[in-house]
Amino acid sequence: MNPTRRRELVDVYRDGLLNDTLPFWLTHAVDHEHGGFLTSLNRNGTVIDTDKGVWQQGRGTWLLGELYNNVEPREDWLRIAIQGAAFLDQHCFDPTDGRMWFHVTQDGRPIRKRRYAYSECFAAIAYGELAMATGEAHYRERANETFQRFVDHNLNSEEASSKYTGTRPTRGIGFPMMAI
């Protein structure tokens, strides 16, 4: 691919992200009442389900921090990312064991936890982006703690044992893929 075509494609994808996809989600998904993000939306932005997937809260927070750090330092992106992290801090950690919930209500009441730790992985990258964006030690510490919890859960936990039997030994790719 020549440099001219590469630049054309970068422009197309950048325009699609910044002028189409992102405005849709910022208009319809940001939960101004309870914090975090509503991600079950119809094509027109109507909310279909108010429950919140915790990994999606981390992913939304990460995306806005990533855009702030690497595309353009827009204060509205940072502000919404910070409110996403506040939702994670306030509602998404189980105080009994420090692990994160997988699924919570709109106002953050826990619904369920899963045997894997994807919520922790996405929260770790979200906190990492906010640490870079703000320079605040709180986010750096949360990123390190949450990532360590993700790694420990996957390498040192009975909950992380294989879900497959010995009949057809298989190794899941979730942990190595997420750790990348």
Disulfide bonds with the S-S distance in Angstrom:
none
